[in-house]
């Protein structure tokens, strides 16, 4: 009986840990989606514009627009700038 109880307890504990770790990964993935490229640029150089003018969204929306249009490797940040609210995409200067 004790052997079965220990097995059941161990299995339940393993299941709870698995569920908890999966939820943590899910929350981290959602945070990465919410914040676009958190590392930013060390030496930013203007690359391209993205989206409509004036750009209706936030800097985060602009960054996602840049990544979708030019790719994650070609963009290190996206910022809404200027009085006309243009979405400017930046790449890392080499």
N, C-alpha and C positions, 0 to 999 in steps of 0.2 A: 504494500500500500504506500509506504513512504517513497519507494522508487517512482511509482506512478505520479505521486504528488510533486516530487522534485522535477520530473520530466515536464509535467503540465505547467508548473511555475516557470521553469526555464523557457519553455515554448512561448508562454504568454509574455514574458519579459522581452524575449527576442522580437516578438511581433510588435510590441509597443515601441521598442527602440527603432525598428525598421520604419514604422509609421512616423515617428517623430523626426527621424533623419530625412525622410522623404519630404516632409512638410517644410523643413528648414531649407532644403534645396529649392523647393518651389518658391518660397518667399524670397530667397536670394535671386532667383531667376526673374521674378517680378520686379525687384529693385533694379536689376540691370536693364530691364526694358524701360523702366520709368526714367532712369537717368541715362542720358546718351553720352557715351564715351567719357566717363568720369576723370580719366587721366589728363584730358585736355592736350594742349600743345606746349612744347618747350620753346620752339622757335616757329611761331605760326606765320604762314605765308598765304595770302588770299589766293584761292583757287578758282572757284566758280560761284554762281548764284543758283538758287534753287527755289522752286515754287512760284507762286503768283506775286505780283507787286500791286499794292502793299501786301506783305506777308501777314496773314491773320493770326498766326500762332505765336507760341513762346519760343525761347531759345532752344528748349528741349525738342519742340516740334520741328524747328529748323534743322537741328542736328540729325534727327531721324530722316528728314527729307534728303539731306546731303548723303547720308549713309545709303539710303535706298537708291538714290540716283547714281552715285559715283563709287559706292563700295566702301566697306569698313577700312580697308587698307589705304585708300586714297584720301581719307578724311580724318582729321584729328579733332575738329570741333565745328559747330555751326552756330552762328550768332545772328540775331535780328538787329540790324544797325541802320543808322541814318534816319533823317526825318521822313523819308519815304518808306521806311520799314522794309528793307530788302533782307532776304535770308542769304547771308554770306557763308560760304563753305571755306574752311581753311585746311591746308595740308601742312605737314611738318617740313620745315626748311632743312635742306641737307647741307 
